Amino acid sequence: MNWNTICHIDDIIPGTGVCAKVNDAHVAIFRPLNNEQLFALSNIDPFAEASVMSRGLLGEKDGEFYVASPLLKQRFNLATGQCLDDDSVTLPCYQIRTLNGQVQIAG
């Protein structure tokens, strides 16, 4: 498996997301507050067809983290990509890891 180094973990402020281009995909990387785990989903909002998910608002419900689209406010589970407001829609997820402080995406 090929891993692409994106940035240093300290470049992502807790409670926010950043966007990275991995091969031809726009990937949103999220670092929730009070959690050391990172999540990576497609940055393309499937409802608005815009590359904006990394700008979404992070939240937590029943121990699960989600991101709400900044445009139409649909919420997506960060671990699975499943839309919490429309069961028929799922964002693609990407494998992500931190190695020696470097954030890496499989691709």
N, C-alpha and C positions, 0 to 999 in steps of 0.2 A: 504494500500500500504506500502511496506517495503522500507525504504531508507537506502542506504549504504554510510557511511561517507568515503570520499576518501582522503581529505587533507584540509588544511586551504587555503582560497582564496589567501593569500599572498605567498603561495608556487608556484603559477602559475604566471610566469612573463607575464605582458601584451604583446601581440603580439606573443604568443607562445601556444603550446599545450603540454599536458602530457598524458601518457597512464596509465590506471588502469584496473585491472582485476575485473570484477563484475560478481559474480557467475562463469560461464564458458566463458563469453564474454570479449573480449579485446575492451575497450572503450577509444576513443580519446576525451579528454576534451580540449576545446579551449577558450582562453580569448583574443579576438581581442583588438588591440590598441584603445584608446579613446572610449571604450565601456565597461560598467559594466556588460553586459549580458554574460553569459557563454553558451556554446553549447556543446553537446555530440553526437558523431557519432561513428559508428563502426570504430575500428582502422585497420580493414582489407581492404587493397586496392583490390577492386574486379577485377582489370585488371592484377595486378602482383601477387595476392593471397599471399600477405605478410602483416605482422602486422606493418605498417609503417606510417599510416595517421597522427598520432600525431606529426610526424617530418616534416609535410608538411608546405608550405609557406602560410601564411594568406594574404588575399587581400580583396578588396572591389570594387564592381562595381554596379553603380546605386543604392547605399544605401544598397546593400545586401552583406553580408560577405560570403567568400568562402575560402576553403583550396585547394591548389594544391598538388597533390600527389608528394612526393619527388622522386619517381621512374620514372613514365611515364608522369607526369605533368597534368593529367586530373584534372579539377576543380570541386569541390562539394559544393553546397550551404550549409552553416552551419545550417540554420534553418530547411531545408527540407531533406537534404541528396541527393537531385537530382543532377546528374552529368550535368554540364553545357556544356560538350563536347559530350555527348552521351545520348539522352533522354531515352534510354531503360535501363539505369543503375541508381540505387538509393541506397545509403548507409542507413542502419538502423539508426534511431535516438533514443536517450534515453532522458527521462525526467531528468532534472537537476535543482537543486536549491542551494541557499546558505542560511544557517540557522546559525545565530550567528557566521558568519565568516567561517563556515565549508561547504565545497563543498560536496553535496550529490547527488547520482544517484539512481533513482528508479530501483528496481530489486528484 
